Amino acid sequence: MRQFFTLFFLTAASGLSFASDTTSVTVVEPVATQSANVVTLSGTVEAKQHARLASLQSGVVAQLLVDAGDTVTKGQPLLVLDNKLAKLMVAEREADVAAAKANLSEANRLLQEVLELSKKEVAAKTTIGERRSGVAIATAQLGRANAVLAHQQEELARHTLVAPFDGVIATRNIDVGEWVTQQGVVFTLVEQTLLRVKVAIPQQYYTALKGGDIPVILLPDVIGADPINAKLDAIVKVADSGSRAFSAWANLPANSNLLPGMSAQVRMNIASGSKNVVWLPKSAIKQHPDGGRSIFAVVDNKAKNFPVTIVEQKDNSVAVSGAPGNYPIIISGVAVLRANTQVTITATQDAK
């Protein structure tokens, strides 16, 4: 009988020892995905053509033909400078051209006259040469007079500033009677039809975007405006040394009903570049004194440790690379758990 009780107590003690070496854990079933960052940046609507106009000629403003807010077309006059002296100079050059034409006509008449006399052998050959030289000189003088006239006509034309493209006058910086120079901005002209959104993108996303044709969703900061599907049409491959960002543009459709200067949010999906990303609760991550991180997976009823790298964080979840995709991941008691500990799964939760 004494042997029976001894055997009973030894068996019970062995069972208690086994139970104390087994840890109950809660796990999640991992699902490997391709991680993508949804990045939302603030952009500005701008016109493809935005010009600060200056006069091609210095002078006093005689007429202002447009004002801020006016819609203008290409070639439309915007202002006229005092051009009285320029008109007088053109008239003078026109008179010079008329005189040069008369001189050429007279030179041709004299040449024909001496050629007729030469047929009767009463005119010297030297006279014929002189008359031909006179025609050549008169022709050159007429050409010079025409060139001077064209130059003066161009100066007169430059007293009128015209619109270089269709658009809206955004600002007017002068009034009638003021003196303007070739360096002074008199109008700001903004195109209204070809618009785009400019956005500054942080440098860490450059590698993911350098392939081009990146689809984006534009969210205008206007009440009632619908999202606009677009793409990054141009990327400036130079980063700003101050902001560490590079510029990109997304063209707007013609019916966007947006105006230059408005703001819009630019939303894009940027792949993280990792091919083995698993979303887990933050409780699955074990922090190490050296700054490293790891997770425990249940392999053959034992906790096996795997080092991981956090790719992305969102609320109470993290995306990690380096986690096995075919073993349950432990999410309870991770801080005190050790590798190769015997475990028993008591509950399974969703990974995200």
ZAMAR-617471 format. One record per residue (C-alpha): x, y, z; residue number from 1. Coordinates in nm, 2 decimals, decimal comma. Last residue first. Layout:
residues N
       x       y       z    i
       X       Y       Z  NUM
...
//
This chain:
residues 352
       x       y       z    i
   -0,55    4,34   -3,81  352
   -0,42    3,99   -3,74  351
   -0,75    3,85   -3,64  350
   -0,75    3,66   -3,31  349
   -0,68    3,31   -3,20  348
   -0,72    3,18   -2,84  347
   -0,58    2,92   -2,60  346
   -0,26    2,82   -2,79  345
   -0,03    2,61   -2,57  344
    0,33    2,70   -2,53  343
    0,66    2,52   -2,45  342
    0,93    2,79   -2,43  341
    1,18    2,76   -2,71  340
    1,27    3,13   -2,70  339
    1,16    3,32   -2,39  338
    0,84    3,51   -2,31  337
    0,85    3,79   -2,06  336
    0,76    4,08   -2,30  335
    0,56    3,86   -2,53  334
    0,29    3,78   -2,27  333
    0,02    3,78   -2,53  332
    0,05    3,84   -2,91  331
    0,20    3,52   -3,03  330
    0,22    3,48   -3,41  329
    0,08    3,16   -3,57  328
    0,31    3,01   -3,83  327
    0,30    3,02   -4,22  326
    0,39    3,38   -4,30  325
    0,71    3,40   -4,10  324
    0,79    3,76   -3,99  323
    1,09    3,93   -4,15  322
    0,91    4,25   -4,25  321
    0,67    4,43   -4,01  320
    0,35    4,63   -4,04  319
    0,23    4,76   -3,71  318
   -0,11    4,78   -3,55  317
   -0,26    4,99   -3,26  316
   -0,32    5,30   -3,47  315
   -0,12    5,27   -3,79  314
    0,25    5,19   -3,80  313
    0,47    5,11   -4,10  312
    0,78    4,92   -4,19  311
    0,88    4,78   -3,85  310
    1,17    4,54   -3,89  309
    1,17    4,19   -3,75  308
    1,39    3,94   -3,56  307
    1,22    3,60   -3,52  306
    1,19    3,41   -3,19  305
    1,05    3,06   -3,17  304
    0,79    2,98   -2,91  303
    0,73    2,61   -2,89  302
    0,43    2,39   -2,99  301
    0,60    2,27   -3,30  300
    0,66    2,63   -3,42  299
    0,45    2,90   -3,25  298
    0,59    3,23   -3,36  297
    0,75    3,49   -3,14  296
    0,83    3,85   -3,26  295
    1,14    4,06   -3,27  294
    1,26    4,42   -3,23  293
    1,60    4,58   -3,20  292
    1,68    4,89   -3,00  291
    1,98    4,73   -2,82  290
    1,77    4,67   -2,51  289
    1,52    4,46   -2,71  288
    1,15    4,53   -2,76  287
    0,92    4,24   -2,83  286
    0,64    4,31   -3,08  285
    0,32    4,11   -3,07  284
    0,15    4,37   -2,85  283
    0,16    4,61   -3,13  282
   -0,10    4,41   -3,31  281
    0,03    4,26   -3,64  280
    0,03    4,34   -4,01  279
    0,27    4,12   -4,21  278
    0,50    4,25   -4,48  277
    0,70    4,02   -4,71  276
    0,76    4,21   -5,04  275
    0,90    4,53   -4,89  274
    0,92    4,83   -5,13  273
    0,69    5,04   -4,92  272
    0,46    5,11   -5,21  271
    0,34    5,46   -5,24  270
   -0,04    5,52   -5,27  269
   -0,12    5,88   -5,35  268
   -0,34    6,16   -5,21  267
   -0,29    6,52   -5,32  266
   -0,49    6,77   -5,11  265
   -0,60    7,09   -5,29  264
   -0,53    7,46   -5,24  263
   -0,65    7,75   -5,45  262
   -0,40    7,99   -5,60  261
   -0,50    7,95   -5,96  260
   -0,88    7,87   -5,99  259
   -1,07    7,55   -5,99  258
   -1,37    7,46   -6,20  257
   -1,21    7,12   -6,29  256
   -1,37    7,11   -6,63  255
   -1,05    7,14   -6,83  254
   -0,89    6,85   -6,65  253
   -0,61    6,93   -6,40  252
   -0,24    6,84   -6,46  251
   -0,05    6,69   -6,17  250
    0,28    6,86   -6,10  249
    0,58    6,75   -5,89  248
    0,84    6,93   -5,68  247
    1,12    6,78   -5,47  246
    1,16    6,79   -5,09  245
    1,45    6,83   -4,85  244
    1,29    7,15   -4,72  243
    1,61    7,36   -4,73  242
    1,82    7,19   -4,99  241
    1,53    7,17   -5,23  240
    1,54    6,84   -5,42  239
    1,62    6,82   -5,79  238
    1,45    6,57   -6,02  237
    1,15    6,79   -6,09  236
    0,86    6,55   -6,14  235
    0,61    6,60   -6,42  234
    0,27    6,44   -6,51  233
    0,19    6,31   -6,16  232
   -0,15    6,14   -6,23  231
   -0,51    6,24   -6,21  230
   -0,84    6,13   -6,06  229
   -1,04    6,43   -5,93  228
   -1,23    6,42   -5,60  227
   -1,56    6,61   -5,62  226
   -1,60    6,97   -5,50  225
   -1,89    7,04   -5,27  224
   -1,71    7,28   -5,04  223
   -1,37    7,36   -5,18  222
   -1,03    7,23   -5,05  221
   -0,99    7,03   -5,37  220
   -0,92    6,66   -5,32  219
   -0,68    6,54   -5,60  218
   -0,64    6,16   -5,62  217
   -0,31    6,04   -5,76  216
   -0,19    5,79   -6,01  215
    0,19    5,78   -6,06  214
    0,29    5,78   -6,42  213
    0,66    5,82   -6,34  212
    0,92    5,56   -6,24  211
    1,09    5,81   -6,01  210
    0,80    5,78   -5,76  209
    0,91    5,50   -5,52  208
    1,27    5,61   -5,52  207
    1,16    5,97   -5,45  206
    0,95    5,89   -5,14  205
    1,21    5,97   -4,88  204
    1,27    6,31   -5,04  203
    0,94    6,46   -4,92  202
    0,70    6,56   -5,20  201
    0,62    6,93   -5,26  200
    0,30    6,96   -5,46  199
    0,20    7,17   -5,76  198
   -0,15    7,12   -5,90  197
   -0,21    7,20   -6,26  196
   -0,41    7,44   -6,48  195
   -0,43    7,50   -6,85  194
   -0,75    7,71   -6,90  193
   -0,71    8,02   -6,68  192
   -0,37    8,17   -6,78  191
   -0,25    8,44   -6,54  190
   -0,12    8,79   -6,63  189
    0,05    9,01   -6,38  188
    0,07    9,37   -6,49  187
    0,32    9,66   -6,47  186
    0,63    9,49   -6,35  185
    0,93    9,73   -6,37  184
    1,25    9,64   -6,54  183
    1,18    9,80   -6,88  182
    1,09   10,12   -6,71  181
    0,76   10,29   -6,63  180
    0,69   10,65   -6,56  179
    0,34   10,72   -6,42  178
    0,09   10,94   -6,59  177
   -0,18   10,68   -6,61  176
   -0,16   10,43   -6,33  175
    0,07   10,14   -6,25  174
    0,08    9,80   -6,07  173
   -0,22    9,61   -6,21  172
   -0,27    9,26   -6,07  171
   -0,44    8,93   -6,18  170
   -0,51    9,03   -6,54  169
   -0,68    8,71   -6,67  168
   -0,56    8,49   -6,95  167
   -0,49    8,44   -7,32  166
   -0,13    8,48   -7,41  165
    0,15    8,74   -7,47  164
   -0,09    9,03   -7,39  163
    0,02    9,35   -7,56  162
    0,22    9,65   -7,44  161
    0,22    9,95   -7,67  160
    0,52   10,18   -7,68  159
    0,71    9,88   -7,83  158
    0,53    9,95   -8,16  157
    0,70   10,29   -8,19  156
    1,04   10,13   -8,13  155
    0,96    9,87   -8,40  154
    0,86   10,15   -8,64  153
    1,20   10,32   -8,57  152
    1,39   10,00   -8,65  151
    1,19    9,94   -8,97  150
    1,26   10,30   -9,08  149
    1,63   10,26   -9,01  148
    1,63    9,94   -9,22  147
    1,44   10,11   -9,50  146
    1,69   10,40   -9,51  145
    1,98   10,16   -9,52  144
    1,83    9,97   -9,81  143
    1,77   10,30   -9,99  142
    2,13   10,41   -9,93  141
    2,25   10,08  -10,07  140
    2,05   10,12  -10,39  139
    2,17   10,48  -10,43  138
    2,53   10,36  -10,40  137
    2,47   10,09  -10,66  136
    2,31   10,33  -10,90  135
    2,59   10,58  -10,86  134
    2,84   10,31  -10,93  133
    2,66   10,24  -11,25  132
    2,68   10,61  -11,35  131
    3,05   10,62  -11,27  130
    3,12   10,31  -11,48  129
    2,93   10,45  -11,78  128
    3,13   10,78  -11,75  127
    3,45   10,58  -11,76  126
    3,34   10,41  -12,08  125
    3,32   10,75  -12,25  124
    3,00   10,86  -12,42  123
    2,98   10,96  -12,79  122
    2,99   10,61  -12,93  121
    2,63   10,63  -13,06  120
    2,54   10,33  -12,86  119
    2,73   10,49  -12,57  118
    2,48   10,78  -12,58  117
    2,20   10,54  -12,50  116
    2,40   10,39  -12,21  115
    2,47   10,74  -12,08  114
    2,10   10,82  -12,05  113
    2,01   10,48  -11,90  112
    2,27   10,55  -11,63  111
    2,14   10,90  -11,56  110
    1,78   10,77  -11,53  109
    1,89   10,49  -11,29  108
    2,07   10,74  -11,07  107
    1,76   10,96  -11,07  106
    1,54   10,67  -10,96  105
    1,79   10,57  -10,69  104
    1,80   10,93  -10,56  103
    1,42   10,95  -10,55  102
    1,40   10,62  -10,36  101
    1,65   10,75  -10,11  100
    1,44   11,07  -10,06   99
    1,13   10,86  -10,00   98
    1,31   10,64   -9,75   97
    1,44   10,95   -9,57   96
    1,09   11,09   -9,55   95
    0,97   10,76   -9,39   94
    1,25   10,80   -9,14   93
    1,13   11,14   -9,04   92
    0,77   11,02   -9,01   91
    0,89   10,73   -8,79   90
    1,08   10,98   -8,57   89
    0,77   11,19   -8,54   88
    0,57   10,89   -8,43   87
    0,84   10,80   -8,17   86
    0,83   11,16   -8,04   85
    0,45   11,14   -7,99   84
    0,46   10,79   -7,83   83
    0,34   10,85   -7,47   82
    0,30   10,49   -7,35   81
    0,01   10,26   -7,44   80
   -0,14    9,99   -7,22   79
   -0,29    9,64   -7,25   78
   -0,32    9,59   -7,62   77
   -0,47    9,24   -7,71   76
   -0,21    9,01   -7,88   75
   -0,33    8,70   -7,70   74
   -0,67    8,75   -7,54   73
   -0,77    8,93   -7,23   72
   -1,00    8,87   -6,94   71
   -1,02    9,17   -6,70   70
   -0,98    9,11   -6,32   69
   -0,73    9,38   -6,27   68
   -0,77    9,66   -6,52   67
   -0,73    9,70   -6,90   66
   -0,66    9,97   -7,16   65
   -0,45   10,20   -6,96   64
   -0,35   10,50   -7,17   63
   -0,07   10,76   -7,17   62
    0,18   10,58   -6,94   61
    0,51   10,77   -6,94   60
    0,81   10,61   -7,09   59
    1,06   10,32   -7,10   58
    1,01   10,06   -7,37   57
    0,96    9,68   -7,37   56
    0,71    9,72   -7,09   55
    0,70    9,46   -6,82   54
    0,46    9,17   -6,76   53
    0,48    8,93   -6,47   52
    0,37    8,60   -6,63   51
    0,19    8,29   -6,51   50
    0,16    8,03   -6,78   49
    0,11    7,67   -6,66   48
   -0,14    7,81   -6,41   47
   -0,13    7,71   -6,04   46
   -0,34    7,50   -5,80   45
   -0,15    7,45   -5,48   44
   -0,08    7,12   -5,31   43
   -0,11    6,97   -4,96   42
    0,01    6,61   -4,91   41
   -0,16    6,29   -4,84   40
    0,04    5,97   -4,84   39
   -0,13    5,63   -4,84   38
    0,17    5,40   -4,77   37
    0,15    5,06   -4,94   36
    0,25    4,73   -4,79   35
    0,25    4,42   -5,02   34
    0,07    4,16   -4,80   33
    0,16    3,86   -4,59   32
   -0,13    3,73   -4,37   31
   -0,04    3,62   -4,02   30
   -0,27    3,40   -3,81   29
   -0,29    3,57   -3,47   28
   -0,20    3,41   -3,13   27
   -0,30    3,41   -2,77   26
   -0,08    3,22   -2,53   25
   -0,08    2,96   -2,25   24
    0,26    2,88   -2,12   23
    0,38    2,52   -2,05   22
    0,66    2,45   -1,80   21
    0,42    2,47   -1,50   20
    0,19    2,20   -1,65   19
    0,48    1,96   -1,69   18
    0,59    2,01   -1,32   17
    0,23    1,96   -1,20   16
    0,21    1,63   -1,40   15
    0,54    1,50   -1,26   14
    0,42    1,58   -0,91   13
    0,10    1,39   -0,96   12
    0,29    1,09   -1,09   11
    0,53    1,09   -0,80   10
    0,24    1,12   -0,55    9
    0,06    0,82   -0,70    8
    0,38    0,60   -0,70    7
    0,44    0,67   -0,33    6
    0,08    0,60   -0,25    5
    0,10    0,26   -0,43    4
    0,44    0,17   -0,26    3
    0,29    0,23    0,09    2
    0,00    0,00    0,00    1
//
